[in-house]
Amino acid sequence: MSLHIAANPGDIAETVLISGDPRRAKNIAETMLTGAECFNEIRGMYGYTGNFEGKSVSVMGTGIGMPSTAIYLNELIVDYSVRKIIRIGTCGCIQPGLTLGDVVVAMGASTDSNINRSTFNGIDFAPLADFSLLQSAQKTAGEMNIKTAVGNIFSTDLFYHPNDPQRWEILAAHNVLCVEMETAILYTLAARFNVSSLSLLTVSDNILTGEAASAQDREKSFTDMINIALKIA
């Protein structure tokens, strides 16, 4: 048992799917895994381990933002020896070619967070996905006839920015696909601890048009992204 996860040694699989929304993790365990057993409910951050096509896989919520996500990532890797982490999250698109429900594969994650700058003494570390996992995701998506967009994304610390509501324009001009709040720290910690990681995102909001998915869709839909993640787990 770690500070924030109630699991015993062996309760968590070597591969974990993480979701900011703990209810998405709970729904996946209940509807897509067999023999799923709950290993964590501390702070309502549900974690389950079950089987998918004969493979042991865990799924767990991490909360919103990089500070919360970093806590669970550190404990999953250091205390429970997790070796592969796949984020299944949501994002807001800032490119006109994307729309609600599209799947984004994050090749790299730019960020405005000071977490990495403080860690690297001002150096702009470039957080990147595991190449083998990215290749597997693309191959699997092709086999399942799921269209994906692959590229750079932006991980922000602030969902509601008080000073610059149009800050997405410079990012969009440099072909950044979408905005979310967790991937940069996932890729950084994966590099630090030498584990494999990939972030798969479903467009839940269109920042350009103002369209947004419902709360129920965010919790229970987005099956294309989840199916890709489970297949490559």
N, C-alpha and C positions, 0 to 999 in steps of 0.2 A: 504494500500500500504506500502510495506517495502522498504528498500534501493535499493534492486536489483530485486524485483518482483513487477510488476505493478497491481497485482490482488486486487480486493476489497474483504472485508470479505464475505465469502460464495461462492466465485468463485472457490475455490480449494476444491476437495473432501478430505475426511479423509484418503483415500488411494491414494498414488502417486507412479507411476512407474518412476524411474529416469534413465536417460541415459547420459553418458558422451557426446555423439554426439547429439546436439539439432535437427539435421535433422532426426535422427531415431525417436525421439519423435514426430516430425511433421508428419512423414510418418505413424506412428502408429495411430495418431489421425485421419488422413485423410482416412485410409484404414481399420481400425479395430474397431473404436469407432463410435457410432451413435450420431448425434447432437452435435458434438464436437465444442467448442468455445474457441478461443485463449484468454488466460488471461495474457500472457507475451510475449514481443518481445525485451525487454531491452537487449542490448549487443548481440542480435541474439540468446538468450537463450529461445527458444520457449517453451511455456507451454500451455496445453490444458486440458479442462475438458469435458468429454462426458460420454456415457453409454456403458457398455458391459454386455449383457445378463441381462438387467434391473438394473445393479448396477452402481452407479456413481463412476467414476474413473478419476484421473488426470494423465497426463504424462508430464514430463518436462526434458529438458537438464540441465546438471550441469557443463559441461566443463571437461577438463582433469586434473586429479590430486586431491589430498586431500585438498589443500588449497581452490581451487575453489569449490569443492563439499561441503566442510564444510560451506561455506557462504550460499549456497542455502538450505542445510539441517537445519541450525539454523533458517533461516527465515521461512521455511515451517512449522517447528515444533512450534516455539515460536510465530510467528505472524499469522499463519494460522491454527493452531491447528490440523495439520496432525498427525495421530496416527499409520499409517502403511506405511512403505516405502520399496519398492522392487526395487533393482537395476537390470537393464537388460543391461549388458555390454559385453565387449569382453575381451579376455585374450590370452596369449601365453602359450601353454602347455609345460611342461618339463618332462612328463612321456611318455614312449613309447607306452602305451596302449591307448593314446588319439590321436585324429586326427581332422582335420578341420571340423567344424560344430558340434562337440560333445558339450553337455550341462554339465556344471559343477555347482554343488550346493555347495556354500561355507559354510562349517560348522564353520570354524574359519579363521582368517586372520592374519598371521604373517606380520611383516613390518620392514623396515629399516628407517622409518620416525621418526624424532625427535618430532613430534607433540604429540604423547602419552607420551613419556618420559618426556617432559617438563611439561605436564599436571599432571603426576603422580609422579613428583619429582624423576625420575630415575627408578621407578618401571616398570617392563615389564608387563603391563596390557594385558590380553588375550581377544581380541575382538571376540565375538561369535554371531552367528545367533540366531534369535528367534526360539526355538525348535518347537513350534506349527506350525509356518510358514514352517519350514524345513520339518516337517512331511507331511503337506498338499501338498507341492511341490512334494515330493516323491510319495505320493498317486496319485496325479493328473498325474504325468508323467507316472506312471504305467498304469493308466486307458487309457492314450493316446498312449501307446506303445512307449514312448520316453525313450531311454536309458540315464541315467545320471551317472555322477561320483560325489560322495560326499566325501568331505574331507577338508584338510587344503589348503589354498592358500597363496600367497605372494603379499602384496601391497607395491609397491615401489614408491619412490619419483622421481627416475630418469629413464626415458625411455632409454636414451643413457648414459651409465655409462663409464666414461673416464678411470677408473683405474682397473676394474675387470670384463672383458667381460665374464669370465667363472664362475661368482659367483653363477650361477644356480646349479652347481654340488652338493654343500653341501645341498641345499634345496631339490633337487631331491632325494638325498640319504636318506632324512628324510621324504619321501613320500608326499612332497608338490606337488600339482597337476599342478598348473599354476601360472602365474604372471600377475598382473594387477595393477591399480593405485588408487583405490578409496574405496574398501570395508572396510579396517581397520577403517577409520574415520566414515563410515556409522554405523558400529557396535558399535563403541565407543560412538557416539552421541546418538544413539538409547538407549544405556544403561543409559547414563546420564539423558535423558529426559523421560525414561520409556515408549518408544514406541516400536512397533514391526518392525523388519527389516530382510530382507533376500537378499542375492546377488545371482542372477542367471547369469551365464556367458556362452557365446558361444566361443569356440576355433576359433579365427580368424588367429592365427599365430602358427606355430609349431617351437619352438625355436631349437629343436633338428635337424630338417631337413631343416629349412629355408623356408618351404612352408608358403604362406600367402594368405588370402582372398582379393578380390578386394575392392576398396573403395565403389563401388556400392553394393556389397554384405554386407558390414558392415552397410550400411545405410538402405537397404531395405529387406535383407534376415534375417536369424536367427529366423525364425518364431516359431520353437519348443520352444525356451526359452520364447518368447513373449507370446505364447499361454498359457504356464504354468503360467506365471506371471498374466495374465488377469484372468485366471480361479480361482486363489487363492486370487485375489484382493477383 
